[in-house]
Amino acid sequence: MDKEKFIINAFANSINGDDGAIVDGYCYSKDLFCEDVHFKRSWMSLEQIGAKAMLINISDAIVMNATPKYALLGLSLPKCLNTKQVRALQKGLLDGAREFGVQIIGGDTIADNKINISITIISKVNKKAIFRKGLKKGDLLAFSGKLGESLKGLNILFRGGKLHSKHRFIKPSLRQKFFYDIAKKVRVSMDISDGLNKDLSRMLFQNQLSVKFLKKLDKFSLNSAEEYEILFAFDKKHKAFIQNIAKKHRIKLNIFAKTTTGRYKFYGREHHF
Amino acid sequence: MDKEKFIINAFANSINGDDGAIVDGYCYSKDLFCEDVHFKRSWMSLEQIGAKAMLINISDAIVMNATPKYALLGLSLPKCLNTKQVRALQKGLLDGAREFGVQIIGGDTIADNKINISITIISKVNKKAIFRKGLKKGDLLAFSGKLGESLKGLNILFRGGKLHSKHRFIKPSLRQKFFYDIAKKVRVSMDISDGLNKDLSRMLFQNQLSVKFLKKLDKFSLNSAEEYEILFAFDKKHKAFIQNIAKKHRIKLNIFAKTTTGRYKFYGREHHF
């Protein structure tokens, strides 16, 4: 049984099932970032762990076209951490928040065996929220940046190697300025957290559509999780507009598919982490 | 080192340090409810665990004079739980939410060794929020209901006994209707989660005041944690008004102290759980 899927379905209602929940002009999102599930302590410094926990949560707000404002923290911290270590984790969280103008307004802490970080982000929707649902036949599908590096980095870590502090697996690049600028022309969007193939499947399933690929994507691009690039779609008439904005922000833009009727079949090797 | 205190101080800013954070007419609160920290699985059914996790979070919203509206869940669930068990936990969470008109709008789930529940409650402030700060010299201090049963129940559990499903330790009674009715005359408030003595000390410390007790309280009343009764203060001229509302709602009202200048000295035996 896929327990996460079971639970998500169990709590499903009209509002959730997206990166965040939209209520009264605000977007609320909450993700967990947990030791031995999402990271190992040998892979990253505590400061990097704190910063990544904050960034992956802020990512959810951005892809819904909302500006993150406030954060609530839920921290489980091992008793063995010393003051210096707690301060390092805290610095990462605060720096990650500050980079996006987010204020930490509260939270709760307990002592446990592992570092588990639960973050709730409260964001203000910019004019209109963008959901995963609403895709139309003939829309172009695109993603920002370059995919694959996160999985490659993970493979290095699994082999006992180390990653540079600027490696995407350590510090994702969020594309907020680019995305806010194109938002009015975007039909649907989500962040690529479980890999393009998996996330695209979800989006297509929700919209009961399929795709025709316009280019061949390698297995790294398809299967690399925790990329935090943006998967989005738009009417083909907005292609030049979006290409121009991407150029303005120096963001690589990959228009890789076109939506068609039918049912999408998951392809490529699935990446489980 | 008291790690929780250290972290709370580390993240302190103008907004937090209360049961919830107030921003733009909304109250945001987040508490953790964790196996082997707040409960043992042998003490309560999974349904009771789910319901209590929800209620203790809703309690924070009520004491700030806010009406809880939405919840986000962060669940760590052991892989060994079967579908029936997950459904039981889910039923508890949903029933707890439904009882207060709260809609679960999103969240995240991971597989881990223990049941750790992190809940964020989004509430709408009723006219004006009530904080812990703002106490004045000469104010009367009161708490709702009767304190002590939670600690007595905990002692039974520690001795290997069982508690009735309506026992306060299993299912706290929240006093939302009473509290919303008296709110306009309430100066400061907080819920009693760590025991009257500890929580009162915090409130007095924040307000740089002390108290003169008007009656003697037994050690159970002073030290019982997880009561979720409300500790509040009001100008003595509102005494009759508050007594009347308590009578109307059939809530036992304990006006137990009067604020004075000076520094409060923690008294009685401290209850650690």
Chai-1 contact restraints between the chains, C-beta under 6 A:
chainA,res_idxA,chainB,res_idxB,connection_type,confidence,min_distance_angstrom,max_distance_angstrom,comment,restraint_id
A,K3,B,A111,contact,1.0,0.0,6.0,A-B,restraint_1
A,E4,B,T109,contact,1.0,0.0,6.0,A-B,restraint_2
A,I7,B,T109,contact,1.0,0.0,6.0,A-B,restraint_3
A,A10,B,Q90,contact,1.0,0.0,6.0,A-B,restraint_4
A,F11,B,I104,contact,1.0,0.0,6.0,A-B,restraint_5
A,I15,B,I105,contact,1.0,0.0,6.0,A-B,restraint_6
A,N16,B,I105,contact,1.0,0.0,6.0,A-B,restraint_7
A,N16,B,G106,contact,1.0,0.0,6.0,A-B,restraint_8
A,A21,B,I105,contact,1.0,0.0,6.0,A-B,restraint_9
A,A21,B,G106,contact,1.0,0.0,6.0,A-B,restraint_10
A,Y28,B,L72,contact,1.0,0.0,6.0,A-B,restraint_11
A,K30,B,L72,contact,1.0,0.0,6.0,A-B,restraint_12
A,K30,B,G74,contact,1.0,0.0,6.0,A-B,restraint_13
A,K30,B,G107,contact,1.0,0.0,6.0,A-B,restraint_14
A,K30,B,D108,contact,1.0,0.0,6.0,A-B,restraint_15
A,D31,B,D108,contact,1.0,0.0,6.0,A-B,restraint_16
A,L32,B,G74,contact,1.0,0.0,6.0,A-B,restraint_17
A,L32,B,D108,contact,1.0,0.0,6.0,A-B,restraint_18
A,L32,B,I110,contact,1.0,0.0,6.0,A-B,restraint_19
A,C34,B,I110,contact,1.0,0.0,6.0,A-B,restraint_20
A,V37,B,I110,contact,1.0,0.0,6.0,A-B,restraint_21
A,L72,B,Y28,contact,1.0,0.0,6.0,A-B,restraint_22
A,L72,B,K30,contact,1.0,0.0,6.0,A-B,restraint_23
A,L72,B,T120,contact,1.0,0.0,6.0,A-B,restraint_24
A,G74,B,K30,contact,1.0,0.0,6.0,A-B,restraint_25
A,G74,B,L32,contact,1.0,0.0,6.0,A-B,restraint_26
A,G74,B,S118,contact,1.0,0.0,6.0,A-B,restraint_27
A,Q90,B,A10,contact,1.0,0.0,6.0,A-B,restraint_28
A,I104,B,F11,contact,1.0,0.0,6.0,A-B,restraint_29
A,I105,B,I15,contact,1.0,0.0,6.0,A-B,restraint_30
A,I105,B,N16,contact,1.0,0.0,6.0,A-B,restraint_31
A,I105,B,A21,contact,1.0,0.0,6.0,A-B,restraint_32
A,G106,B,N16,contact,1.0,0.0,6.0,A-B,restraint_33
A,G106,B,A21,contact,1.0,0.0,6.0,A-B,restraint_34
A,G107,B,K30,contact,1.0,0.0,6.0,A-B,restraint_35
A,D108,B,K30,contact,1.0,0.0,6.0,A-B,restraint_36
A,D108,B,D31,contact,1.0,0.0,6.0,A-B,restraint_37
A,D108,B,L32,contact,1.0,0.0,6.0,A-B,restraint_38
A,T109,B,E4,contact,1.0,0.0,6.0,A-B,restraint_39
A,T109,B,I7,contact,1.0,0.0,6.0,A-B,restraint_40
A,I110,B,L32,contact,1.0,0.0,6.0,A-B,restraint_41
A,I110,B,C34,contact,1.0,0.0,6.0,A-B,restraint_42
A,I110,B,V37,contact,1.0,0.0,6.0,A-B,restraint_43
A,A111,B,K3,contact,1.0,0.0,6.0,A-B,restraint_44
A,S118,B,G74,contact,1.0,0.0,6.0,A-B,restraint_45
A,S118,B,S118,contact,1.0,0.0,6.0,A-B,restraint_46
A,T120,B,L72,contact,1.0,0.0,6.0,A-B,restraint_47
A,T120,B,T120,contact,1.0,0.0,6.0,A-B,restraint_48
